[in-house]
Amino acid sequence: MSLDKGDIAPLFTGVTDGGGAVSLEELRGRKIVLYFYPKDSTPGCTTEACAFREALPDFSKIDAEIIGVSRDSVKRHDNFKAKYGLPFRLISDEDGAVCEAYGVWVEKMNYGRKYMGIERSTFLIDEQGKIASIWRKVRVNKHVEKVLEEARAL
């Protein structure tokens, strides 16, 4: 599935760290930064999560909620959050439904080996539930600053 700027963001309900749940529907009226990442506690994913953690006060000032999504288990998310002091929710998308809905479960290649995995991506969703911006194949360096700049402009 391919999503574009201006599309209605696919609805979902996801299991979160701590055994909670979150649905996109319940967040309507707020800006949402929905970021997809490959795996808890890996170098790039940790750097990205910590950058969002550090910028959370700035996102909070503009009523934007940050939510991370990976296919890791709730237990792994709990450990990841505790280890790095992450103050936002992480969705455990073990069945891949949210990743599929957002088109981030893709074929990847590493050292000549093909496999399926999450393409590091971020979706900025406006208060009406429309996709305001999309970043695919994200490079972690300075990414959070770009997302914050776009969110402020909404």
N, C-alpha and C positions, 0 to 999 in steps of 0.2 A: 504494500500500500504506500502510496506517495501522498504526503500532505504538503500543502502550500500555505504561504502567508495568506490570511483572510479566511481560511477554512475553519469550520467549527471543530474544536478539539474533540477527539473521540472521548466519550465518557468511559469511566472505569471506576471500579472500587477495588482497592488493593489492601492487602495485609501489610501492616507496618511493624517496625521494631517494637518491642515490648508487647506484642500480641494485639495491637490496636488495628484500626482500619481507617481508611480515608477514601472519600469519593470525590471526583471532580465536581459533581453536582453540588455537594455541600460547601464547596469553596467559591461558588459563583459570587460575584461581587468583589472579588479580590484579584489582584494580579498573581499569577502563578508562574514560578520558574520550575519547570519540570525537566530535570536533567537525568540522562541515562548514562550509565557508566558500566564498564565490563566486570569489575570484581573488587570486592572489599579488600582493603589492606595491601593493594598493589601500589607501586610508586606513583603512577600517573593519577590513579583514582584517589589516592590519599591526598596528593597535592591539590587536586580539584576540590575535594570535599573540605579540606582545611581552608582553601581560599574562599569558598562560599561561607564557611563558619566565620571567618574574619570579617567578611562584608555583610553579615546578617544585620547588624545595626542599621546600615545604610538601606538595605532592602526593607527592613521593618518601618523605617520612616516614610516609605512610599506605599505601605500596606501591601507588600509583595511577599508571598510565602514561597519558600524554597522546599522542594521535595526531590529527593534522589531516588532513582529506580535502578535496580540490578536484579539478576536472577539468583542472587545469594539468598540463603535461608534467613529467617527471622533471627535465629541464634547468631549467625555470622554478623548480621546487621547490629544486633545488640552489642556484640564484642567490639565491632568497628566503632560504633558510637561512643562506647565507654572509653576505649583506648585514646580516641582523638577529641573527646569532648564535643561531639557534633550535636548542636541544639535543634536540628530540624529532622523531620520524619524521613525515613528510608522505606520504600516499598519493596517487599520481597515478591518478585514476579517469577516465582519458580516455574509456573506453567507457561510463561512467556506471552500471556495474553495481552498485557499492556505494551510490551515490546513490539509485538506483531501489529497492534492497532496503530502504533506510531511509526511503523516501518523502520525500526532500528535493529531488528534481528536480521543480519545480513551475512552473506558469504564473505569470509576474510581469508587472507593468505599471510602466512608467517614462515619464512625460510622455505618457501616452496610447498608448504603444506596448506591445503584448503580446509577450512572448518567454518562452522556457523558461530557467530558471536554478536555481541552488542556493539554497534557503531556508536562511539561516544558522540552524543547529540544533546542539544538543549532546545527546549520549546518555551517561548515566552507566551503565556496565554493571558488575554486581557480580561477585564471584569465581566464581559458579556460571554466569555467562553470561546472567543475566537483566537486563532493563532496570530499573534502580532509579529513574531520573529522566529526564525529557525536557524540553528547552527548545526551543521553536520560535520562529521570527521573533525571534531573539535581538537585543537591543540590547546593544552591546558594553560600555557603561559599567556597571561593577560585576558583570558577568556571571561572571567568573572567581571572584570571591569567593563568589558563590552556589553555584557548582559545587563549590568546595572545601568549603564548609560541608556540603553534602549528602554529599560523599564521606567526610568525617570521620565523619558519622553512621551510615555503613554498618557 
